[in-house]
Amino acid sequence: MSIDVVVLAAGQGSRMKSSLPKVLHTIGGKPMVQHVIDRASALENIRLHVVIGHGADQVREALAGQSVSFALQSEQLGTGHAVAQAMPAIKAECNDDGVVLVLYGDVPLTAVDTLQSLVDIAATGQLGLLTVELDNPSGYGRIVRNTDRQVMAIVEQKDATPEQRAIHEINTGIMAIPTLHLARWLPLLSAENAQNEYYLTDIIAMAAADGVGIEAIQPATEQEVQGVNNRLQQAELERWFQSQQAETLMLNGVSLADPSRLDIRGTVSHGQDVFIDVNVILEGDVVLGDGVIIESNCVIRDSVIGTGSHIKANSHLEQAQLAAGCDVGPFARLRPGTELAEAARIGNFVETKKAQIGAGSKVNHLTYIGDTRIGQGANVGAGTITCNYDGVNKFRTEIGDGAFIGSNSSLVAPVEIGNGATIAAGSTVTRNVAAQELAVGRGKQRNIAGWKKPVKNS
């Protein structure tokens, strides 16, 4: 059985008050439409169709490289009209037992199990409909049932009678339909309604009239079918999404100082006995080994933190690889390409980039290390800079095992500091230093007797 997933993503989203198409606004750091595609992609044997309109080029660009076909809805004439734009591509590869699953680019968090249940219903030749009970159904289409509780129609609020507006079961818009039925019903839709649009929901009444079974199911949570129409709704759904992420971490053994003050914008893999303090942001793919501690106000992006490592407050790590027992921060910045070997130490106000720091080596204070390899057991003093850029090209610095770099030194790359070498504090080093040598690169000091300090002009 083939499943054609149609994602409606053509709306302008004017209430977002943004130049960005609504479906590209994010939940958990990922565009809403990408959430929809990722969840649909968990189903088997699918073909993805995205209906685009406003901001079409931006949506195409955001989804570039993915196995998605696009259908352009040049005029916004309703959901039925939107689905119809995808039908030529669907019918070109349609099987007799095919199913069309209709999803919405601004309803990002529907569970895969819920989608599978709808598809399973449609696979039997029925229409699978996702509904939900709301305390306040205002603005939504109402589910009209007969005395036997069978679904007979969906009535949009603008077209509903007072009795129908009192119904609390509403349409989510998400449904699965046998492809052959959908192909027959779509041309019969009419725009003779309050909004002069072609409602996809009108096929419910057609199904009932044709004797096609309609089975309605409901999601586990209301948030599964919550759409985003403005910034407030986006923020509400973001917080719910983050609460679910935090809950999953805690149920799997991670300790969170405050679950409401953690944001995950990607995926997190972790070992046992991990502790995360408040106001931490984890982005991209993050791996946390056993016993990792992350203190408050840290941002960690696309990084691996080894077992027993300790990331102190206000540190920022991006594309960094840390082995076991490393110590970082506070106020450290590890930029892409930083690799720390076992028990390496990066202290406060230290920045690294494309730097390999050997086992047990220390870079403790107020230092920049870029395009550098440091061996084992080395010590880099406060205020040291590897001068790796001449304004055009980057050059490397090599620092050997057990080397000692005195405070306030400038190492002008390309340069090599040998094993066990010492750089005197305040030196500017422009030539290689052999193993066990002492390099002193200072200007000669002069002490001037009788020096008179300047005085302020009156």
Secondary structure, 3 states (H helix, E strand, C coil): CCEEEEEEECCCCHHHCCCCCHHHCEECCEEHHHHHHHHHCCCCCEEEEEEECCCHHHHHHHCCCCCEEEEECCCCCCHHHHHHHHHHHHHHCCCCCCEEEEEECCCCCCCHHHHHHHHHHHHCCCEEEEEEECCCCCCCCEEEECCCCCEEEEECHHHCCHHHHCCCEEEEEEEEEEHHHHHHHHHHCCCCCCCCCCCCCHHHHHHHHCCCCEEEECCCCHHHHCCCCCHHHHHHHHHHHHHHHHHHHHHCCCEECCHHHEEEEEEEEECCCCEECCCEEEEEEEEECCCCEECCCCEEECCEECCCCEECCCCEEECCEECCCCEECCCCEECCCCEECCCCEEEEEEEEEEEEECCCCEEEEEEEEEEEEECCCCEECCCCEEECECCCCECCEEECCCCEECCCCEEECCEEECCCCEECCCCEECCCECCCCEECCCCCCCCCCCCCCCCCCC
